[in-house]
Structure formats: structure tokens, C-alpha cells
Amino acid sequence: MWRTLLALLAVFGAALGLVVVTFSASAREERADLVFVNGTEPKTLDPQKMTGVPEGRLADAVFEGLTYRDNDSHRPLPGSAASWEVSPDGRRYTFHMRKEARWTDGTRVTARDFAWSWKRLQEPETASEYAYLLHCVRHAEAYNTFGAQVKALRGDPAARERPGQVGILGGFRALMGAGTAAVPAKDWQTFLTELAVRDTVVRTRERALVDAIDTTTGELGPDLLREVGAALERDAGRREAELADAKAHFGVDQGAFAPDDDTFVVELTAFVPYFLDLTSFHSALPAPRQAVEKNPESWFREPATCVSNGPFRLARWEVNKKIRLVKNHDYWGAREVALETVDALPIENSTTSLNLYLSGEADWLPATYPPDLIDQLKGRPDFKANPSAITYFFRINVTRKPFDDPRVRLALSKAIDRHLLVTKVTRKGETPATTIVPPMPGYAPPDSPMGYDPEGARKLLAEAGFPGGRGFPPFGVLYNKSEGHQKNAEFVADQLRRNLGVEAKAYVAEWQSYLRNQTQLDYDVCRAGWVADYRDPMTFLDLWITKGGNNNTGWGDPLYDRLIGLAGDPFALEAAADEVLPKLAEQDRTRVLLAALSAAKTPAERVSAAEPLRMQLFREAEGLLVKRGHPFIPIYYYVVTNLVSPRVEGFRTELVQPDGTRIPNLQDLHPLRDLRIRKD
Amino acid sequence: MRGLPVLRVLGGLALGFLAFLLARSGLGVPLALVLGAVVGAAGARFLPRMALSRVLWAIPLFLLLLFVAIQLMFLAPGDPFASEKNTSAAVREEQGKKYGTLDRSFVGGAVFFRRYVENLVADGYMGPAIKVEGRSVTELLLPALPVSLTLGLLSLVIATALGMTLGIRAGLKPGSLADGLGMGVSMIGVSLPSFVIGALLILVFSLKLGWLPVAGWGGFRHLILPAITLALPYAAYIARLARSGTIEVMTQDFVRTARAKGLAESEVVMKHAFKGAIVPVVSYLGPAAAQIMTGSFVVETLFGIPGMGQYFVKGAVNRDYYVVLGTMLLYSGFVILFNLLVDLAYAQLDPRVRERG
């Protein structure tokens, strides 16, 4: 027996010895100039496929779009494009590429790279979650979504199940039968839901179809059915035609295309004043065609194959350990880049992250630290906080009784003491929110009745038929697993119990289940958040269009949809003035702005007159949301926090606008290009 | 000749096959085949029948585990492509098709199972990591495996050494100070959660004294604190086992006889107490080793170690089906292997067991 044990011990010892030797032998690596905690292991570095902030930070360093953000103001500066012209009506951008811009493999960065990448973004096979951001480009939406929609309408033999194989048109013909009998609304609605008709014919121009979809009672007579059938047919035909058009022209000679290596032309279908900001967003960054085509799944994983064009390039990627970037000395602006090496640590644990920062092993810690330590950390000089364009709110499921009554929804919102929450629970200095769009330069939000008013809340609830909360069914306040969310949800449930006398209970679901519950409308009240993709109210307001993909409340209002559509094309209001204006809350104000637009003669004047009109339309739309619809309970606007070592320079919590005004760094963007380490 | 020893032949084949599967990604098919043949033949000739029967049973066991795991996973709500930005059905369908996770019914699960086993046997491919684009499960787990094994090995050695010492000491003089102290420490080790122990160690040795790094992986210094943190709960439990084993053996008649015969006390201890202590510890070491080697999620996240533990948890949370299956296969493999080693060791330690072998 001794021999066996001795042998075992010897093996153990040898293994251990080997380990020690290997460890000591591994080269002692020099610390990078800047080390920061990136929050999680990045899923990908492919610009068209990424979705998260950690990925975005790296992509912004390693790739460069047509423009890059100025560090002090975040206004777009010439990046891969050296200059550009905008047509007077703001619908056509012509970019002239920078001649010295190079990929890390030495080849030129050309307009064709951008045409290819922007087309790739819209390619259905790329399955990009952010394709919608550039749907303002001509043909983009058709190219990206009409393929699937046409298949849904006409039927797809390759579909998994029979309804998909037969298609909506086929299903409709079956439903209609001989066409002599009426169809009960109930059957019609079942048909619409089972075949996901609403999603497929989204933004259809066929009136008959729109009206029919809204029919929930009674029945659809044979005449109406025939009209609907014809409308469906026309809609399918239109989508097919536009898809064919897009396939022929998008990226070729229309939409976003390159007539030659040096020129990149973008045609827009909507009025998008913030378009240049979009050109530095990660979905619009160029992907290296030469590398992607060789290795579509993993070109970005290894430094050798990760061809890039930005101020940094990938030096090493050790999964779950660290990602090292080094300065790209072939970058046209290399002179302006101060950092030589940057390490991104994929640490998720808040305690570990904080420890790394406190021990000096990391120089910058974006946000991840234990929330309970906020009071100790707040007082430190290296603790930087600023308001941001992120809203924390709770969704209300409008399809469930009694939440279908707007008075009930408003009562819920009025019952929450947000000031108490931000001073006693979250304590980061957040601003209580009564509207959904966070403070943004250029936008004046409407007055909101959603603020704390317990008396008013109780009155509304009584009016709705639940005096003192009596008779109100018990309901749940859903949140996803996280310390912070738990406290907020418990707080909200408690406030509702206290101030309204209703039985509200907070309950948790794990991330995946939580998302599912939200999208399938399987909740009563549910915690939510939304980060601005770009600095414009549209990113918060297009959430709430009827059946919008990110709506998830069941709420919809045709006037709201109309207003959001008009915000994308304010010039159309001129024709629709008589129809739309009387329905508005601030008719006079809008009328004045519209008159200014009509008075403007040159295209440039029209564009500058359209901007304030657009903001007013947003104000009207949000007014509908907060005064009439209230499908949510806004709680607060986030404060983003960063722990930054005093050695780091170039870190901005405040931005200076071109007109001199100062605004917070609302999107919390800190490009690595402009950070420096003080050497002392 | 009694005729073909069926068990040996089949066992040898199974062993060879498993060795081939394991070696194929590293060595390529022809070399792996040779290796498999050699290992299988050697095993058939030299290994005890119990070992061969275990190996043989392992294959249907893995298949059953895989099938059940797939069905259970598919039952869970959500899918790998859920995100806060509601992706369109078309996008999710594309992604589902790409990864073969579109049909999650019972039949779909059976199809998935068949495809998975085919890929595994034909190409040694364990599937793509859905949440980590461009990397296969093998590419993900392969670098993490030595990390967890190293950490696990060191922790196991520390735990066994510490636990045995404390336990035997305590067991030799039950009721004494050594006993009280030893068991007191062991109680703390078992009750304090690892993140508390770890955090305390970091606070003292990294933040206050600055002797050791706070987190990360890359040198021997990075190993020390996590290994101690990981080892302590196991050491505590081993101490208790060693103690009761020691007590039990020291009260036996043959020990009194040995003392009466005039054997030196130290010899009594070394020969008998040790033996008594190690028997319960060894049987615990089997499952403990499997657990410790596959990484501890808590210790890894606390110390920022790129080991395997996180894949177990994150894979499940993210519904990353292939990662879950990969880690499950690995863990089951370890459990079977270590339990087998334990049983073999038993046969050595306790002759009574050997008879039955």
C-alpha cells in the first residue's frame, strides 16, 4: 500500500512541479499604458453583428467610420471620409474618402468598403439586430425585411409548418372560402394572430387592410373581405416590387453606393438631422471584406486575421482573460493617438472589478462596482458621475384588465414617490422622471401629469371603479435578477400598496425568462430600461408605435403613429395640416412652426425650419404618451458613473456644444483615441 | 482456455474508442486511431475487470445523459438569441437555423441529439459556442481546462494535506485541545462561504499588505489565494472524515495489540491511524476531485480566473446549448474517471474489497 501511495504522491508532485515551472517560465508581461475593466467577454468584434457596449468600446478603437467623434463636443469629424457635401434638402450625402486611410494589411480604405459593409448590415443572412438604425437609407428597409415578409405573404415551400408554407394569402383564401359568407371578427383576429399578419404588413398603405385589422367585434362581410383580399394582394405585390428594386440597386447605384473608390453616396428617405452622428455608430463601421470573405465566422478572433482601420489594432485576444490593443502606427491620425497599449479586462463580478481598480491594476472602471458601496465611493475625487440618456421605467401590460383603463395606469404612476427612491435607495443623484425622453439638447418635453400625487392617484383609482384599492386584483411587478432592480421593484410595489391600497408584489425572473415574459406580454407591470442609440428623441419615441418590436405593452394609437411618421418627414405635414393639426394639443405652436416651414423658400431654409417643427411633433407625440396613453411608469434618468485614475487625461463627463453651451456626456462615450496617461 | 473473455474485449474496445475520440482533435485521425488501438489493447490486458466494465458502461451512460440533457434544456423558456432589443422573428429564425436550435420539441430534440452525436463521433466537433461568436465549444473549453485543472490540483493537494493533518491530530486525542481547535477551524471552513473567505484573503494579502495580486491569471502568485480559498471547505470536510476514521481505527483491538507488543507510538500512528483515516477520505476524494477540477464558479469570478466554472453557469443562463452539453460531458467524464480511480485505490487500501474485484 505504501508503494501505491508513494507513487501517487510522486505523480502529484511531478504534475505540480510541471505547473510551477510552466508558470514561472511564462514571460512576465509589461503592463499596458491603460487598463480598463470592460464588463464582460465580448461576444464579437464584427461591426455589423455586435450589439453591446463592451463590444462597441473595442470596435470604436479598432475600426473607424466615415466620421469619428470629437472628444470635447462629440460632433462628427472627418474620419475615413476626408470631406462631404449635403444636398440642400438634407437627403443626399456625398462623402469623399481620405486618400491616406489604410487597412492594417496595407490596402486602401475605399468607398467600396463602406458600400459593401452597409449592404452587409442589411443582408438578411447577417441577422443584424441593429439593421434598423440605417433603415433611413433608401432601399435599406426593403432589402432587409421585405424578403421575409413576401415569403410570409405568398407562402414559402421551405417553411417548417403548414401555415408558413401556404402563406397569408393562401390562409386568407381558405378563411374567405367561397366569399359568400361573412367571417366573424373572432375568427378573423385568430387568423391575424396565428399568421402574424400585423408584423408582416407593417406600415402598409392599404386603408382597407388597416381598418380590417382593427376590427375586433362583429363580422367582416363578403364585400369587405373581397376588398381586404385585393389589398393583401396589392401589398404583397408592392413589397415584391420594392424588394426587386432594392436587390437590383441597393449598394449598386442607389441607397448607399460607391460610384468609384473615392466617393460614397448615401440617399435618405427620411429627414434625419442626426445622420452624421449615425456614421460613427458601430453598425456603420466598415468591415474588411478581404478578411471577412476568407473567414466569415471568426476573422476578428486572431490578430493575424483581424484586419482593421482604426487608431488601434488587435494584438492579443485571450478569452476571459484579456484583450490587448496596440496603437496602429499606420493610422492616418497616429500622431494624435497617445496610448501605445490598452488592455480590456472582461471581468463581470462587481467586487473583483472594484478590487482591480483599488489595487491599481486597472485605471478605469466603467460602472461595475457593488451598489451598496455608492456612499463610500461618491465622495472620492476619482469618482465621476454625469446624467445620461438612459431611462429607467416600468412597462404596463395594457392588454390585461384592469390595466386597460388609462386612469388605472396613470394612478399607478402618480402613486410613486420618485424623489424618495433616488435619495434613499439608488443614491447616485439620478433625476426623477415623469416623461420617457431624458433631457436632451434641443428638445422641450411636454408637461406631464405622471409625477408623484398620491391624492390624485387615489381619486383616479376610485373613478376607475376601485375606491381605496378595493376590488383591484392582486398583481405582480416583474424584474430581472439583479440587486439594484430588486430594490427598485420592491420599492415600487411598496409604494403602490401604501398609496393605493392595492396588492402589488415584486417577483423576479432570470434574464431569459424575463425577456420572454416581456415580449409575450406575460406580465402585469415590468421593469425596463432604454439606452439612447443616438442623441435624438426618436430613439425613445419610436419604441411606442403600434406593434413596434420594442413596444411590449400592447399600447398603440394611430395618431401617435402618424406623428412619429411625420417626424421622419416633417415636410409631409404641409399636405396633411388640415387632417392632423386639429387633433394636436398645442395646435397654435405647431401652426406657427409649420407656417415658418411653408414660408421658407430655398431648400436649405426649409431644412432649418423643419428641425424645430420636428421637435414640436415629438413634443406632441410624447404629450400623447404621458397625458393620454401612459403605457409605462417613468422612474428616473440614469446617472452613469466611472472610476477613473487621476493618471488618465482626456476623460470627459461634460461636452461643449458648437454654440458654447455645456451638456453632460449623455452617451458616456470615451474614445480610446483621445485618452492619455500622464507620465510623471 | 475458458473461451473469449467478452468483458475484456468489449471493455478494451470501449476504452480504445474513447481514447481515439479524445486524441483526435490534437493528433489527427490516423495517429489517434493508433493511440486508441494501443490504449485499448493495453487496457484490455492489464486493467482489472471492474475498470473495464466501468468504461464499457460509460458509453451508453453518456448517450443517455446527452439525450436527457438536450430535452431538458429545450424545455427551458427562452433561447440563445433573446435580447432586450426585440429582434424580429426573421432574424431569430435565421440564427436558429444557423445553429440548429430552431425546433425545440421532443422530436426536434431527438434530431439535435442525432446531429450532435454524429458531429462528435465523425469530427470530434462539440458544436459552436453560440454566445461567443466564431469559436467552437472545444476552442472555448480547451484553454480553460488546464487553468481549472491546475487550480484544482493545487487546491486538492492543500485540502488533503491540511485536512489529513488536522483530522488525524484531532482523532488521536479526542476531546483534547488539538481536537477542539482542529474541529473549530474545520467548522469555520465549512460554514463560511468561499466568497467571504476569498474576500477576506484579498483584503488582507492584496489590498492591505500588497503581497499578492488581487485577481487575474498568469503567474504562480495568482494561484495562491484562489487555491487556498477553494481548498478550505474541502479541507474542513476532509479533516472531519480523517478524524472519525482515525478514532474508529484507534479503538480497534489490533491497535491495542500493537501497543502491547511494544511498538513505538509513532509507528502505531503511521501504520494504523493513517490507514484508518485515509479510507473515508479516499472515497470522498472521488466526487470532490471531479467537483474541484471542473472549476468553482464563485472562486473564478471573485479572482477573475479564466477557468471552466463560469461556462457551467453562463452556459445555462444564456441558453448556450452547446456549451452546456460540452461542460456536462466533461463533468460526467471526470466523475466517472475519479470514481473509478477511487474504487481502484480502495482495492489497494482494503484487501477485503480486492477479493470481490
Interface residues (C-beta under 8 A of the other chain):
Chain A: M1 T4 L8 F12 A15 L16 V19 V20 F23 S24 S26 R28 E29 E41 K43 T44 D46 K49 T51 P124 E125 A127 S128 E129 Y130 T145 G147 A148 R160 A196 D199 E297 S298 W299 F300 R301 E318 V319 N320 K321 L345 I347 E348 N349 T351 T352 N355 L356 L358 S359 E361 E510 W511 Q512 S513 L515 R516 T519 G529 G549 N550 N552
Chain B: A76 P77 G78 D79 A82 S83 E84 K85 N86 T87 S88 A89 A90 V91 E93 E94 Q95 K98 L102 D103 P128 K131 V132 E133 G134 R135 L140 P143 A144 T150 L153 L154 V157 F195 A199 I202 S206 L207 G210 P213 V214 A215 G216 W217 G218 G219 F220 L223 K275 T301 L302 F303 G304 P306 Q310 V317 N318 R319 A345 Q348 L349
